[in-house]
């Protein structure tokens, strides 16, 4: 009690001690609010990171037993990818056309006389949701024995001029893009303010800088 009395006296009386106590309570409450807000930001950031989609692509090359070339896109991330656009390019020029027809046009122009049989093609349409673990075969076709005898290098040489870019959103509405050019995959935020976007644009040029076309305009691209 004596120690408390001395403390109150050193503060200039009970009135000043009460004011100091109120100020201390305000500071403590403010710190608690700041900590709560910071924890909320961290939790929200972790939640956003936990649902980021991650697209990947691979090709199955033909063999003597199976003359099939198959190209597959999959979502290996932690959340769904909501597709915004799907574009294909040859030698840096966009191939246009409705839906899957542009993929067929791309295959025919790339493989030409080396094709054998029917071509199966699919596309990732706007609004399509590619869930975690989902796979889509975007192209499947057979090639001639002559090309198979050239080995994987022969097929790779014909596929090298082909590029594609898939633009998509995560469930928080953030825009992403997945581009494949000369067998290299690039994932980046689809925003000119993003450093990853600027880096990808510098490396890939027109493939990145070409904006997604309106569905009605896709017929004009060649």
C-alpha positions as CSV (number, residue, x, y, z in Angstrom):
1,X,0.0,0.0,0.0
2,X,2.8,2.4,0.9
3,X,4.5,1.7,-2.5
4,X,1.2,2.4,-4.3
5,X,0.8,5.7,-2.3
6,X,4.3,6.7,-3.3
7,X,3.6,6.0,-7.0
8,X,0.4,8.0,-7.0
9,X,2.2,10.9,-5.2
10,X,5.1,10.8,-7.8
11,X,2.5,11.2,-10.6
12,X,1.2,14.4,-9.0
13,X,-1.8,13.1,-7.3
14,X,-4.8,10.7,-7.9
15,X,-6.1,12.7,-10.9
16,X,-2.8,12.4,-12.8
17,X,-2.4,8.8,-11.9
18,X,-6.0,8.0,-13.2
19,X,-5.2,9.9,-16.5
20,X,-2.0,7.9,-16.9
21,X,-3.8,4.6,-16.3
22,X,-6.4,5.5,-18.9
23,X,-3.6,6.4,-21.4
24,X,-1.8,3.1,-20.6
25,X,-5.1,1.2,-21.2
26,X,-5.5,3.0,-24.5
27,X,-2.0,2.1,-25.6
28,X,-2.5,-1.5,-24.6
29,X,-5.8,-1.7,-26.5
30,X,-4.2,-0.1,-29.6
31,X,-1.3,-2.6,-29.6
32,X,-3.8,-5.5,-29.2
33,X,-5.8,-4.2,-32.2
34,X,-2.7,-3.9,-34.3
35,X,-1.6,-7.4,-33.4
36,X,-5.1,-8.8,-34.2
37,X,-5.1,-7.0,-37.6
38,X,-1.6,-8.2,-38.4
39,X,-2.6,-11.8,-37.5
40,X,-5.6,-11.4,-39.7
41,X,-3.4,-10.3,-42.6
42,X,-1.1,-13.3,-42.2
43,X,-4.0,-15.7,-42.0
44,X,-5.6,-14.2,-45.1
45,X,-2.3,-14.3,-47.0
46,X,-1.8,-18.0,-46.0
47,X,-5.4,-18.7,-47.1
48,X,-4.7,-17.1,-50.5
49,X,-1.5,-19.0,-51.0
50,X,-3.2,-22.3,-50.1
51,X,-5.6,-22.1,-53.1
52,X,-3.2,-20.9,-55.9
53,X,-3.6,-23.1,-59.0
54,X,-0.5,-24.3,-60.8
55,X,-0.9,-25.4,-64.4
56,X,1.5,-27.8,-66.1
57,X,1.7,-29.4,-69.5
58,X,3.4,-32.4,-71.0
59,X,3.4,-34.4,-74.2
60,X,3.5,-38.2,-74.8
61,X,5.6,-38.9,-77.8
62,X,4.9,-41.6,-80.3
63,X,6.6,-45.0,-80.4
64,X,6.5,-48.0,-82.8
65,X,3.9,-49.6,-80.7
66,X,1.8,-46.4,-80.4
67,X,1.9,-43.7,-83.0
68,X,-0.1,-41.3,-80.8
69,X,1.0,-37.8,-79.8
70,X,-0.9,-36.6,-76.8
71,X,-0.7,-33.2,-75.2
72,X,-2.2,-32.8,-71.7
73,X,-2.7,-29.8,-69.4
74,X,-3.2,-30.4,-65.7
75,X,-3.7,-28.4,-62.5
76,X,-1.1,-29.4,-60.0
77,X,-1.9,-26.6,-57.6
78,X,-4.1,-26.3,-54.5
79,X,-7.2,-24.6,-55.9
80,X,-9.3,-24.4,-59.0
81,X,-8.2,-22.4,-62.1
82,X,-11.1,-20.5,-63.6
83,X,-10.2,-20.2,-67.3
84,X,-10.4,-16.7,-68.9
85,X,-8.8,-17.4,-72.3
86,X,-6.9,-20.1,-74.3
87,X,-4.6,-18.9,-77.1
88,X,-2.3,-20.9,-79.4
89,X,0.5,-19.6,-81.6
90,X,2.8,-20.7,-84.3
91,X,6.1,-18.8,-84.9
92,X,4.7,-16.1,-82.6
93,X,1.5,-15.5,-84.6
94,X,-1.8,-16.3,-83.1
95,X,-4.0,-19.0,-84.6
96,X,-7.7,-18.0,-84.6
97,X,-10.9,-19.9,-85.1
98,X,-13.8,-21.1,-83.0
99,X,-13.3,-23.3,-80.0
100,X,-11.1,-26.4,-80.7
101,X,-10.8,-25.7,-84.4
102,X,-7.9,-23.4,-83.8
103,X,-6.0,-26.3,-82.1
104,X,-6.7,-28.5,-85.1
105,X,-5.5,-25.8,-87.5
106,X,-2.3,-25.5,-85.4
107,X,-1.6,-29.2,-85.5
108,X,-2.2,-29.4,-89.3
109,X,0.0,-26.5,-90.0
110,X,2.8,-27.9,-87.8
111,X,2.8,-31.6,-88.7
112,X,1.3,-31.5,-92.2
113,X,2.1,-34.6,-94.2
114,X,3.3,-36.4,-91.1
115,X,-0.3,-36.7,-89.8
116,X,-2.0,-40.1,-90.0
117,X,-5.7,-40.5,-89.1
118,X,-8.1,-38.3,-87.2
119,X,-7.1,-35.4,-84.9
120,X,-8.7,-35.0,-81.5
121,X,-8.6,-31.6,-80.0
122,X,-10.1,-29.8,-77.0
123,X,-9.9,-26.3,-75.7
124,X,-10.1,-24.6,-72.3
125,X,-13.2,-22.4,-72.7
126,X,-13.8,-19.2,-70.8
127,X,-15.5,-20.0,-67.5
128,X,-14.3,-23.6,-67.4
129,X,-13.0,-24.5,-64.0
130,X,-10.0,-26.8,-63.9
131,X,-10.0,-28.2,-60.4
132,X,-7.0,-29.5,-58.4
133,X,-5.8,-32.7,-60.0
134,X,-7.9,-32.2,-63.1
135,X,-6.4,-33.0,-66.5
136,X,-7.5,-32.0,-70.0
137,X,-6.1,-33.7,-73.2
138,X,-6.0,-30.7,-75.5
139,X,-4.6,-32.6,-78.5
140,X,-4.3,-36.2,-79.6
141,X,-3.3,-37.4,-83.0
142,X,-1.3,-40.1,-84.8
143,X,1.7,-39.6,-86.9
144,X,3.3,-41.5,-89.8
145,X,5.9,-44.3,-89.3
146,X,8.4,-42.1,-91.1
147,X,8.2,-39.5,-88.4
148,X,8.4,-42.1,-85.7
149,X,11.6,-43.4,-87.2
150,X,13.1,-39.9,-86.7
151,X,12.7,-40.4,-83.0
152,X,11.6,-37.9,-80.4
153,X,13.9,-35.2,-81.9
154,X,11.8,-35.3,-85.1
155,X,8.6,-34.7,-83.2
156,X,10.2,-32.1,-81.0
157,X,11.4,-30.2,-84.0
158,X,7.9,-29.9,-85.4
159,X,6.5,-28.9,-82.0
160,X,9.1,-26.2,-81.3
161,X,7.4,-23.3,-83.1
162,X,4.2,-24.0,-81.2
163,X,3.3,-21.8,-78.2
164,X,0.3,-21.3,-76.0
165,X,-1.0,-19.2,-73.2
166,X,-3.8,-19.9,-70.7
167,X,-5.1,-17.0,-68.7
168,X,-7.1,-17.9,-65.6
169,X,-8.3,-16.7,-62.1
170,X,-8.1,-18.2,-58.7
171,X,-11.1,-18.3,-56.4
172,X,-10.1,-14.9,-55.0
173,X,-10.3,-13.4,-58.5
174,X,-6.5,-12.9,-58.9
175,X,-5.4,-13.1,-62.5
176,X,-2.7,-15.6,-63.6
177,X,-1.3,-16.8,-66.8
178,X,0.5,-19.9,-67.9
179,X,2.6,-19.7,-71.1
180,X,4.5,-22.4,-72.9
181,X,7.1,-21.4,-75.5
182,X,9.9,-23.6,-76.9
183,X,9.0,-26.3,-74.3
184,X,9.5,-23.9,-71.3
185,X,6.6,-23.2,-69.0
186,X,6.1,-19.7,-67.4
187,X,3.6,-18.9,-64.7
188,X,3.1,-15.3,-63.7
189,X,0.5,-12.8,-62.5
190,X,-1.5,-11.4,-65.4
191,X,-0.9,-7.8,-64.6
192,X,1.4,-5.2,-66.2
193,X,2.3,-4.0,-62.7
194,X,3.7,-7.4,-61.8
195,X,7.4,-8.0,-62.1
196,X,6.8,-11.6,-63.2
197,X,4.6,-10.3,-66.0
198,X,7.2,-7.8,-67.2
199,X,9.9,-10.6,-67.1
200,X,7.7,-13.0,-69.1
201,X,6.8,-10.3,-71.6
202,X,10.5,-9.5,-72.1
203,X,11.3,-13.2,-72.7
204,X,8.2,-14.2,-74.8
205,X,7.3,-11.0,-76.6
206,X,4.0,-11.0,-78.6
207,X,2.8,-14.2,-76.9
208,X,2.4,-12.2,-73.7
209,X,1.6,-8.8,-75.0
210,X,-1.2,-10.0,-77.2
211,X,-4.3,-9.4,-75.1
212,X,-7.0,-12.1,-74.9
213,X,-9.4,-11.7,-77.8
214,X,-13.1,-11.4,-77.5
215,X,-14.8,-14.6,-78.6
216,X,-16.2,-12.9,-81.7
217,X,-12.7,-11.6,-82.6
218,X,-11.0,-15.0,-82.5
219,X,-12.2,-15.7,-86.0
220,X,-10.1,-12.9,-87.3
221,X,-6.8,-14.1,-85.9
222,X,-4.6,-16.1,-88.3
